Amino acid sequence: MLRDTDFTMMQNTHNSFITEVVDDYYDDSDVREANDAAFVFRTMEKELMSDMLPLFIKTPNGRHRCGIKRECYKVNPMMVNSDWMKCYQFIGALIGRNMIKDHLWFGMPLAPTFWMLSKDEKPTLKDYAKEDARLQKRLNKFAADDFEEEFWVWTDSADEVLPLIEDGKDIAVTSENLADFQAALLDKLIGEGAEQTENMKKGIAHTLGDMDYLREYLNWHDVMVLAET
């Protein structure tokens, strides 16, 4: 359904999908249309949170059932073809619609780091660590000057341990190279899923149209609240 949808329609739907608040001048057909639209989008959100449509995946804490932010989702960097990019644009368009219309919300909680990136705000390693207890454990070790068994590697969204640089699995993290290691790790985390996030941002900007300037005056938390509540 998503791949065949023209997301420009998001600019032309009714203001509300909750029938109790449909304006008096709407007739029964408008109420039915609102109910149908609500059913479609709630169904789509359920599919996005299932294995049926792997556009999104749970945060590391969600996948491993530990720490906080377990209920949040992030873009799946494995979804790379052009058809899936159109899906991300459509979802972004839906989020943009929800941001500016009362009584609409996006029913799938996205990770705070996604909302930061959607605003071109750079997350920190501490931000990512809130979504990944394994990363938090590494940061705690570094803070205690404990570098035992720590190498220039990172864990991607497929839970595969990969080198940050060539031969990184054989290069130890030390107090001397810690700052460079952390910068390289942060770049990897931000870069993963960057294309998917950019396409969602395109969808948001398209739907907001002339109102896209509003995002310049909102922080990431404000955008998240507008979209998800």
Order of alpha helices (4+ residues) and beta strands (2+ residues): alpha-beta-alpha-beta-alpha-alpha-alpha-alpha-beta-beta-alpha-alpha-alpha
